[in-house]
Amino acid sequence: MYNGKCIQSGHDQRASKDTGRRKTENCIFRGLRPLAYGRDAHAQARQGPWPESEGWRNIAEHCLLAGVTAYTLGRLARLEEADLQELTFAALTHDWDKRLQKEQVQLPGARTPDGLVMTGSDSKALDEMERGKRGIERVTGHDLRDFDTWNMKEKIMRYVDSCLGTKPDGRAYLQDWHERFAALRKRSPQMNINVGNELYGGTPLFDTQEEITGIIEKELFEIVKEHNPELSQKFLTPSDLRMLVEGAILADVSNTIDERPDAALENQGSIARLLGAVVSAGSSIKELERTFEVKEGQSHRSGITSGDVRAQEILFENIRHAFPEACILSEEGGMGGGNVLNINNPEGILEMPAVVVMDPIDGTAVYTNKSGTWSVGAGFMRSGEFVGSAFHAPGLNGGMTVTAEKGKGVYIAEWGAKKPERIEPLRESTARKNAVVAMGVDATLHQPLMSAVPPIASQIRAWTLANSGLLALAQVATGRLQAVVQTPQKPWDWAPMYRAVLESGRVFKFFRLVPDTDANDGTSRLVPVAEYDERSFSVASRENRLGFVAGEPEIAEWLFGQLPKNGWSVRRPDATA
């Protein structure tokens, strides 16, 4: 998300000498100018300075930059959507009237709305505007005595206002707030003392505002780090918060201008980058020739195509670029090497700070036959916890994408939608008679599971076959299936969509099949497993793999209870040398 060449981490560098910050500002205003100046903005930018007053331009840039910065910081702090909208609107409008009044009195020959020429500064009007602020906007004024009662929206509003500066040429920019208060003391020494005497018992106004801004910065920095752990190693102290926000704005504007596949996402973070890699891989293999080649030493059911190989190459390249610190566990990863883990022994995987578990093509058989029910998926894990899911089914519903991030919900985009739709978490369980349940293709090889199919079918609406297990899990997470039943699978067959299922209010109920030593007849018994463990990610032994029922809690619980407890046997396909 953050380009080290553009966003520096040193607190003491000044804007005039910081090439990275100049690039950030240029990129920000490249995106903002059309909003302020209309369709001719870019042409004007190429021609040089605008003919109109720099002050008028500053009004637009100041308000736009306030809105963009407040929105970005609120999003990083995970504000609720309604709060984020309220904050953004307040930031966009909080200084418009005051700055408009200042501009009118500063321009020679400026006129009031009723046509009168203004020849001097109307300080009384400005003071009335300052005191008349209400709601969130009030925290940008002089009276901050109710600071102890402020909510997060108000704290963000105050912090943003403290960071908005104006360059000598009239351009708005994000300024170090210590520098801004130092400049205010120099510019308005009498107001600093007078307002301080009136409101703060003699403590100067700007001293009070600076102290409160420092308190807010520390609190916001900890909250942003908590919700965005990938930033912890790049931004180390609260004084880095402003540059962190600049980096997020730069990423958003760049994504919008470049029209990348993930540009419409509201969560422009690590999962958006992961989705970009997944979409790129899926889109690139739609038109490839599809010849199914049986893997050496495996059955006719286990094959690989040129699409699998190409998709993995693209995923490896994009993930290494987006997450240079991450390790990768992939179906075609083999013995590993570099940042790719050994699929037979990914030792320590649950302690690794960043791991991507991915499947270049899930549903190779149907991909070969040019059916649309194949997919590409990746799951993002930090220190043993899956925090995100990214999924793309290029041949389904005009291209179907699903993303999920811990604490942020599940989003789906399809049929060319420019903005993803948020899936509401499950609130009420589906009646059993209305449930549609999927079964994995490998489940059809297992006995006595097949004997349980008719009794279950009599109580649900329908069974369906999951040619792509990840697609079935995506449909569970989006409420299109009520559950999916899978016999023991390799980690990339469930891990990419693990967070999406949980984030939607659904559950996983895992199990393993182990030799039944009591029966001693070559069959296996079912052993419930509370949660995935390190064994789950090693394919060296079939007993490591996890089977599961994933779906709505009540239906998943019922289905799990219908699974045979013992007598499991599998009809293995003949292996091909």
N, C-alpha and C positions, 0 to 999 in steps of 0.2 A: 504493500500500500504506500510505503514511503520510499522515495528515491534518495539514497544517501548522497547523491551528487547535488540534489536540490535543497534538501532539508538538513541543515547542520545541527549538531547537538550542543555546541558551545554557547553558554549563556551570555558571555561578555562581548561577543562580536556585535558590531554596530551595523545598522541597516545599510548605511552608505558603502560599507566595505564587504557586505555579505552577498556574494554572487548568488548563492542559493536562494536567499530571501527575495532578491530582485527577480529571479526567475519565477518564484512563487507569485509575487505581486503581478507580474506581467500576465501569467497564466490566469490568475483570478480575474483580472479586469478584461482579459480577452473574452472570458465567458460572461462578464457582467455588463460590458458596454452595450451589447444589443438590447438588454433590458432597459437601460437608461436612455439610449439615443436612437433606438429603432433600427430599421434595416440598413441604414447608411453608415452605421457605426464603424464597420471595418474599413470602409472606403475612407472615412474621415481620419481614422487612425493612421492610414498609410500616407495621407497628405500632410500630416503634422498636427500641431495644436488646433483645438477648436477655436473658431472665431468668437464664440461666446465667452462670457466671464469664467475664469477658473473657479470662482466661488459658486456659480450655479452648478458647475460640474461636480463640485465637492458635495453639494447637497445630495445629489443622486448617489454618488459613490459612497458617501458616509452612511446613508440609510441602507443601501443595498449590502454593503459590507457588514453592517451590524446584523442584518437579517441572516445573511449567509453564515456568519460566524456563530451566532446564537443557535441556529439550526444545527450546525455541525457539532457544536459542543453538547447540545441537548441530546443529539443522536448518540454520541460517544458515551454519554452518561446514562443512556437507555431510558429517557423520559417516555412516559406513555404518549400515545399518538395525539390525544387531545391536548395534553400539556405542551407538547412540542409545537403544535399548531398555534396555540395561544402565545407561547414565547416568541415564535418566529414573527408573528404579526406585530407584537408589541415592539420587537427590535427594529422591524422595518419602518415603523411609524413614530417611534418615541421622540425623535428630535426633529422631525420634519418641520413643524410649525416654527420652532425656535430658530432653526438654521435658516429657514426661509425669511424670518424677520430680520435676522442678522444680515443676510445677503441684501435685502432691500435697502437697509439703512447704509450699507457700505458702497453700493453702486451709485455713481454720479447720475442724477436724473431719475433714480428709481421712483416708482410711483406706488402708492398704496392701492388696495383694491378699489377704493372709491375715486381714484384718479389724482389724488394730491401728491405733489412732489415731496419726497422725504429728504431732508438735508442733514440730519444728524441722527445719532444713535438713540433709539427709544428704549432706554434701559428699564423704564417702568413696565413697558409691555413685556420685555424679556423676563423680568422678575415675576410678573403675574403668571406667565407661562410656566416658569420653574415651579412655583408654588401650587399651580393648578393640576399637576400631574396626579393621576390616580392609578390604582391597580399595579400591575407589574412595573409600569413606567415610572412610578414614584421613586423607585430605588435608584434611578439615575440622577435624582435631584440632590439638594444639599442636606436634607434632613434624613439621616440614616439612624436615628435613635431607636427605631424599632427593629434593628438588625437581628436581635435574638429570636424574633418571630418569623424570619424569612424562610420561605420554602426554597426548593432547589431551582425553580424557575426564576425566582427573584435574585438568587445568588448568581446564576449564570448571566442574567441581564446586567447586573452591576459589574461583573468581571469584564464582560464584553465592552461595556461603555468605558471602562477604565483603560482598555487597550486600543481604543480608536484614536488615531492621531491624524494630523494633516501636514503634508509636506509643504515646503515653501511654494511649490508650483500649484498648490491647491488640491493635490491628489490625496485621497484618504488611504490609510494603510494601518496595519496592525503594529502598534508601537509597544516597546517595553514600558510597562505601566510605571515603573520607577522613574524613567525618563519623562514620562508624560506629567506626572505630578510635580517633578522638579521644574518643568517648563511652566506649569500653571502657577506655581509659587512666584516665579519670576515675572510672569505676565500680569497676575492679578494679586499683588501683595496685600492691598487694602481689603479686598473681599475675603481673602484668606483669614485675616484677623477678625474682621467684623462679623462674618458668619460664624466663625469659631466662638467668638464671645457670646453670640446670640443663642447658639444651639448646643455647644459642647463645653460650656464653663471655662472658656479661655483656650482650650486646645484648638490650634488652627484647623480650619476646614480640611485642607488637603492632607494634613497629617492623619486626621481621622479616616478620610477616604482611603488613603494609602494603607493604613493598618488593616482596615476591613478587607480591602482587596487581597492583601497577603493571606489573611485567614481563609478567604474563599478559595484562593488558588490552591492552597494545601489540600483542602477538602475535595475540590473538584479533581485534582490530580489523582488522589487515591481512588476515587470512584471510577474514573476513566480507566485506570490501570486494572481495577478489579474486573471490569466488564470487557477489557481488551488486553488480555494477558500477553498477547504477542508483542505489545509495545514496551513491556517492562525492561527489556535489555537495551532498547534504543533511546528511551527517555527516562532518565534516572532520578531527577529531582523535580519538585514542583515548579521551579523556574523554567523548566522545559515545556510547560503546558502550552504556552502560546505557539511555540514552533511545532508542537504536536498537532495543534488545531490547523495551523497553516498547511501542514502536510496532508491532512485529511481533506481540506478544501481543494488543494492542488490535485489530489487523486480524483475527487468528484468532478471537478471541471474538466480534467483531462479525459476522464471516461465519457463524459457527455459529448465533448467535442469529437472524440475518436469514434463515437457510436459503437462501443464494444458490446458484446452480447450481454454483459452483466450491467450495462449502464443504467438500466431502469430499476435496478434493485435498490431498495431503501437501506439495506445493510451493506454499505460499501466497505467491507473488511476482509478478513482472511477467507471467509466462506465465499464471498463474491469472487475473489481471485481464484479460488478452487473451482467454482462454477465455470469461470472463464476457460480454465484448462479442460474441464469435462466437455463443455459445449464445443470447443475447438476440436477436440479429438473426435467427438461424435459426428460433427458436421463434415469433417474431412474424409470420412470413410463411407459416406452414403452412396457414392457413385462408383466405388471400387468393384472390380470383379470379385466374385465370392466363390472360391473353390474350397471345399471342406477337406482338410487333410488330417487323417487320424494321427494322433500323437504316438510316437514310438513307444511300444510296449503297453499301450492302453487299448480300451475297447472302441468299437465303432461309434459309441455314443460320445466319446471324448475327442474333440478335434480342434483345429486351429485354422484360421484363414489369414489372408494378407491384411484384412481389416484389423484383426487382433494385434498383429505386429505393428502396423502403422499407428493405431490408436495408442498403444503403449509408448511408442517412441515420442509421440506428441505430448502425452501426459508427463512422461519423464522430463522432457525438455521444459515444459511450462511450469511444472511443480518445482524443479530445481531452480528455475529463475525466480518464481514467486516466493518460495520457501527454501532458501539455501540451507537453512539449519535443519530441515525435516528429513527423516528417514522414510523410505517407501516400502510397503509390503504389497506385492502385486501377484496376480495369478501366474503371469509369465515371468516372474522375477527369478525363478530358479534358485541357484546357490548364492545369489546376491553378488555384492561387490560395490565399493564406493558407498553411496548412501542408500543402496537397495539392500534390503534385509534378506537373509536366507530363509526361504519359506519352510524349511524343515526344522530350523532352530533359530527363531528370532529372539534370542536370549535378551532379557532385560527390556522387552518392548514396552512394558507397562510403566517403566521408570523413565523412558525417553521423553524429553520435553516437547517434541513435535513428531508425529507420525501420520502419514497419509496411507490409508488402506484402500486399494482401488481395484476395480475390475475393468479392463479396457473394453471388453464386450461381454455382457451378461446375456446369454441366450444366443450363443454362436450358431446353434442349429437353425433357429428361425431367421437369423441374420443371413445365413447361407441361402435360404429359400426366399429371400426378399420379402419376408413378413415384417410388419412394423413393430412387433412386440419384443424388440431387443433394446438394450440400454447400455449406457456408460455411467459408472458411479464411483464416488470417492467419499470416504469419511475421514474427518480430521480429529486426531486424538492428541490430547496433551496430558502427559503424566498419568496415563492409564484411563483417562476419561474422554469419551467421545463428545466433542463440543460442537460438531457441525456435520452436515450432510450436503452433498451436491450431486444432482442426478439429472441426466438428460436422455430422453428417448426421441431421437431425431425423426423417426418414421411414424410417430404416433401423435395424433391431434395437431398436426401442423408443426410438430416440434414441441415436446412437453418437457419443461424443466421444473424441478422441485428443489428447494433449498430449505435448510433449517439451521438455526444457530441457538445454542443454549440460552434460554431466557428471552428469545426474540421471536419464537414461533416458527410456523411453517408457511412457506410461500410457494405458489404454483403459477406458472405462466405457460400458456398454450395458445394455439390458433393465432399466432402473431401478435399477441397482446404486448403493448409497449410497457405496461406496468404490471408487475406480478400481483396476484390476489392473495391476501392473507387468509389462511385457513383457520377458522375459529376452533379452539380446542374443544374436544368432546365434552358435552354437557349432559347428555342423556343417552343411555345405552339403547341400541337398536333391539327391537323385539327379535327373539330367536327365529321366529317364522319369517321375518323379513331379511334375514342375514344372507349375504352372498359370501361364500368362503372359497379361497383358492387353495390348491394343493400343488406342491412342487412336483416337477417331473420325476425326480428321483424317488419320491414317495411311492410311485407305482411299482417299484421293484421290491418293496418291503411287504413281507407277510408277518403277522396277521393284520397289518394296518388296513389292507384292502378289505378285510372282512368287516371293519368298522365303518366303511364308507356308506353302505346302505342305511344303517340305523341313524347315522348323522344326517344323511340326505333327507330322511323322512321328517326331520324337525327344522330344517332350514329352507330357504327359498331355492338356493342353487349352489352346486359345486362349480368351480371353474379351474382350468389348469394353468399354472404359472410357468410359462416357458422361460420367462426371466424372473428369477426370484426377487431381484432388486425392484423391478417394475411392480410386482405384487406388493412389496413393502411400501413403495411410493403411493400405491393406490389405497393401502391401509391408512397411511399417514394423512391422506387427503380425503378420507371418508368414502371412497368409492368401493372399497371392500371392507367387510367387517372383521375379517381375520384371514390369516394364511397359515397353513400347516406345512412344515418342512422337516424332513428327516435330516440326520447330521450332515452339516455343510462345512465347507472351508470358509475361513474368516471373511474373504472378499465377497461372499454370497449373502452376507447379512450386515457386516460392519458399516459399509457406506451409508445405509439408511437407518442405522440404530438411533441416532439423535433425532431424526425426523419422526420416527414412530413415538418416541418418548415425548417429544415437544408437542405432539398433537393430542396428548392425553391418553394414548394407547400404551400397551405394555408388551414386553417380551417375556415368555415363560420358557426357559431353556431346559434341555435334558441331554443326557448322553446314553448311548447304548453300550453296555459292557457285557462280557461273557457271563452267562448265568451258571455259576459253579455248582449251584444246588441242583439244577436240572441235569447238568453235565451231558447235554445232548446237542451241543453246538449252537444253541440259540442264545439270544441276548435278552437282558432285562433292561427296563427303562429306569434311569436314575435321575431324578430332578436335580437341576443345578441352579443355584440362586442367582449367580451372576457370571459373566465371562471372566476367565482367568488367563494366565500366561499360556497354559496348554492350548487354549482355544485358537491360538494364532500359529500353532505348529501343525503342519500337515503330515508329519513323519508317521503318525499312527492314526488310524480311523477312530480310535477311542478318544482322541483329543477333541474331535469335532463336536459341534453343538447342533442338535436339532432344536426346534422351537415351534411354539404357537405364538404368533404376534397378532395383536388386534385389540378391539375394545375389551376392557378388563373383564366384564361379566361373560362375554362370549368366549374369550380366550381361556378363562378359568373353566368354563363348561367343556370346551373342546379338549383341553388338556386332560380333564377327567375321563374323557372317552377313549383316550389312547390306551392301547394294551399295555399292561405292566410287565409282561414277560412273553416268552415264546416268539420273540422277534427273529426273523430270518430274512436274508436278502438274496434275490436271484441275481447273481453277478453276470453281466454280459461277458461273452467270450473276448479275451484279450487278443489283439492283433500284434504280431511281432513287428 
